[in-house]
Amino acid sequence: MNEKKESNMPGNPPLAVGVTVYFIGIGGIGMSAIARFFQSRGDKVSGYDKTPTALTKELEASGIAIHYEDNVQLVPKDADLVVYTPAIPGDHKELTYYRQQGYKVVKRSDVLQLITGSSFNICIGGTHGKTTITTMVAHLLRDSGYGCNAFLGGVSVNYGTNFWSSDKNVYVIEADEYDRSFLKLSPDIAVITAMDADHLDIYGTAEAVEQGFIDFSRKIKPGGLLVSKYGLKRASELEASRKIEYSLQDEKAGAYATNIRMSKGSYEFDVVLKDNKVDNVRLNMGGMHNVENAVAAITVASSLKIDNEKIRAAVASFKGVKRRFEYIIPPSVGGGVFIDDYAHHPEELRALITGAKSLFSGKKCTVIFQPHLYTRTRDHAEGFAEVLDIADEVILLPIYPARELPIEGVNSEMITARMKSKNKKVIAKEKILDWIKNDYAKSLNKEAGQVLITAGAGDIDTLVDPIRKELEDKMG
């Protein structure tokens, strides 16, 4: 190994520009953002992932070489830095090779720690809502001219990317609680949206998840600001020099929305803060939970003294995040609506389904849901069943395993068995288009219209475009 490699681990001086960086699991949303960061500096970037996706195809189109076979013969032997995602199994051949050969092998979180060691950092964490708020905050700062670098956990529709760079030494970062990665960050401003039980394969208990977020709040720099959702359990244990709690409409919070009006799939509202009021905000995005997300983002922007008019303009121009209450077929008079969302936790599904039923109260709501992970399905089967019962019709796909091996007795039928609704069934992924064509599309009523939702964090997104085409053909 050469000396350059020995001097560039997190905590040491940053890597010189022009290095070779290899990513194991490059197609992950967080990993791809860091890959784009290194590419933007002019570094040589390449990587491995298990399967091609829309994200990996975009990376390849930008000039990043990617292969899809765990093969040591295909990896760069001159890598100065090897970055891997914790989702990669420990016996991965390429990962094992680099470790045994003495290369610099670090987690994604270590790289973020290195990149943001001397910057002003706005870090958004929470078991749900963080991707939308992170993207909103980054857009508010970019659109208003304040400026920022951004590492997002989703693809911004405005900019078509999950990363962008700026000359301003300000970073907006999605703070990932998985594998306790967010504890590597040093926020000047931190947002905590929720501390619900999730990733119990990592944390073990709901209390340990909550403790993780308490520890995250302790990472806020002296004099820093914590923006947290009003009513969080153990909120009194969260630590920061300054604190603001936000809410959808609770006036006891330090920031909340009032005078909310719905119009054609959009919202208009005012945001009340202790030292400011932003009137007539327009959010062109569905779901009341996204109004609450906007309150959090506006609270951050207001704390940075961004002008109210610029805040209003930025929120109005915000087009959302891919797969976050994303209108695939938007609302139109008398027509059907098709929404796609990444929701994979019961509370995310609750916000998604109740938001859609609130906006489109006269329409039948059908949800196609792909459970993500055996452990999450096992731990939250009751919660999923309760929330899915809110929909008028539910189709479940088999569980998407991601990094996990099957668990005996854990399957999508665990959820349907606990549901009270009779309008439910499990259908294989490859049979969904047949169901759309032969069952759903035939029932479409153009007068009243219907709402179709696809949801999940697995590979259900590969069905979205074929479903859209099928419905558009049917609707004319």
BELRA-V953965 format. One line per field, one symbol per residue. phi: phi as a letter, one per 40 degrees, with the letter a starting at -180 (. if undefined). psi: psi as a letter, one per 20 degrees, with the letter a starting at -180 (. if undefined). burial: 1 if it has 9 or more other ideal C-beta (glycine too) atoms within 8 Angstrom, else 0. A space follows every 50 residues. Layout:
phi = ???
psi = ???
burial = ???
//
This chain:
phi = .ccdccbbcdgbdccccgcbbbbbgcccccccccdcdccccgccbaabac acbdcccccccchccbbbbcbccccccbccabbbccccccccccccdccc cgccbbcdcccccccbcbbcbbbbbicagccccdcccccdccccgcgacb bbcacccdbgabaabacccbbbbccccdgfdccccbccbbbbcabccafc cccgbccccdcdcccccccccdgcbbbbccgccgccccbacbbbbbacac ccccaacafcbbafgbbbabbbbcbaabcfcbbcacgcccccccdccccc ccccgccdcccdcccccccgbdgbfcccbccadgccbbbbacdabdcccd cccccccccbccbcbbbbbbdbgccccccbdcccccccccccabbbcdcc cfcbcdbdgbaccdcccccccccaabbcdcbccccdccbcccccbcccgb bbbbaibcbccccccccdcccccccg
psi = qrhhhijkqpirqqpqqjrppppokhiqhhghghghghhhijroprrqrg qqrhghhggghijppprkpnohiiqpikphpppqqiipqhjpggggghgh ijrooqqghhghgghjhkropoporqiqihgggghggggghghiigqqqp oqjrophgikrjqqrqiplpppppopipjkhiiiqnqhpqpohqkqprli hghgrhhhgghghghghiipqpirppoqppjppkhiippqhqppqqrgjo iiriprqrlpqpoljrqprqpprhjqpoqlppolqrphhhgghhggghgg ghhjkppghhgghgghipjappknlpogorproirrpppqqipjqghghg ggghgghghmhjqpoppopoqopgghgghkggggggghihrhpppprqpo hdiqqqppiorhhhghhiqhqimqrppqgiighgggghfghhipohghrr ppppqqjckhhiigghggggghghi.
burial = 00011001010000100011111111111111111111100010111110 00101110110001010000100010001111111101000111111100 00110111111111110010111111111111111111111111011111 11111111001111010001111111100011111111111111111101 00000001110111111011000111111101011001010011111101 00111111010000111111111000010011111111111111111111 11100101011111111101111111111010001111111111111111 11111111110010111111111111110110111111101011111111 10010010010101110110100101101001101110011001000011 11111101011011001101100010
//
